[in-house]
């Protein structure tokens, strides 16, 4: 029989042992709590990292089950704070959207073990038993452990949980300041239109799969103060990479960023939503690659709207295009020229069954973007998909999250628009054109272009802006 039945014979050893479950999914909390209570445990719960710190101080649990992906304070940050206040506490990390590197990071920070969702009750109970046994061994060796001594009770130290020192508070302020200095343009054009900077009203979590890696991943959005910029970070590390053209690592197949150990892959759909909703300050935590969702940007729009947009006191100035810029090679061309608003005219030409498509979109507000552009999905051709698989890419491409085209027809879905292909190319462009972390006012005309061309244009505009700043200082 399974280990579950064997564990029930040790029920007496579990009586009165306290377990804290920290997870924002009610279904998981209720099912796990029910099983543990049947086994004789005293169970307390928390739905957020902040609540977990309070309950931990009140209950002083023997074992904490801690989810990694939660709104607000993520599980890794909670783990750091718990281990700071109670170094010998037993914490078991749980997640259905983490990688081996995340698990290793959690263990290095002091987690007792890491269990992947969906949870096996046998494995869960066995791991809890091992954690309790380990705690007993620690108490035997070190009776003066801080977690239970009367001389230094845990409750007296909880006042520091909200404001821990060092790296326990997430990315160090110096990292944010450094990144902000690189993402905030200081151009003070008299003619530039100023608008308020924006962030989200609350943190949000979304789960999904990376298109090119195929890894289960998550997305955690956290509000940031004015002048911070958009920063991408890994949930298991404090390093961040700014959403800025200076840190573009590759534009092959998708736009990806890298700075030090911080990596953010396939960012263009999310960046397009930030552009449309004019989000200027935000921390984005994930595991290397932004989840592909259904291949479009609709879920990201819903996420932003559910969180709510908060206008901040500081202002951001638009980059106003005052002359024509052009990048071309062969039959491809990308032009941006002066205009009253940001707009894109795109011409696409692929073999049958896609053919030639043209679409023009004016980015006047988020509603128009959500209706006309955000639903357009990633697409690919069967011959290319087979090549990507041989290269180890496209692992997350499934029949439900992109449009698959062969030599004769659309293989796997009905189109949302007759011209969905060209609309998706505009979605990618809007995302790439936010890599200066500020709105742009100008008309873009694109013919057969992609991420590499968008990146080249952003570099060109950045050089122009920096050159004008230098001239003004001379």
TALINVEN-V309106 format. One record per helix or strand of 2 or more residues. SS is the DSSP state (H for helix, E for strand). FROM is the first residue (numbers start at 1). LEN is the number of residues. If there is no record, write none. Layout:
# TALINVEN-V309106
ss=SS from=FROM len=LEN
ss=SS from=FROM len=LEN
This chain:
# TALINVEN-V309106
ss=H from=3 len=6
ss=H from=11 len=4
ss=E from=18 len=5
ss=H from=26 len=13
ss=E from=42 len=5
ss=H from=49 len=11
ss=E from=63 len=5
ss=H from=75 len=11
ss=E from=90 len=6
ss=H from=100 len=9
ss=E from=113 len=4
ss=H from=121 len=21
ss=H from=154 len=7
ss=H from=166 len=4
ss=H from=173 len=11
ss=E from=194 len=7
ss=E from=204 len=7
ss=E from=216 len=8
ss=E from=230 len=5
ss=E from=240 len=3
ss=H from=245 len=3
ss=E from=248 len=3
ss=E from=256 len=4
ss=E from=262 len=4
ss=H from=268 len=9
ss=E from=282 len=5
ss=H from=298 len=10
ss=E from=309 len=9
ss=E from=319 len=2
ss=E from=325 len=5
ss=E from=332 len=6
ss=E from=343 len=8
ss=E from=355 len=8
ss=H from=366 len=7
ss=E from=379 len=3
ss=H from=382 len=10
ss=E from=403 len=3
ss=H from=420 len=13
ss=E from=440 len=2
ss=E from=443 len=5
ss=H from=451 len=23
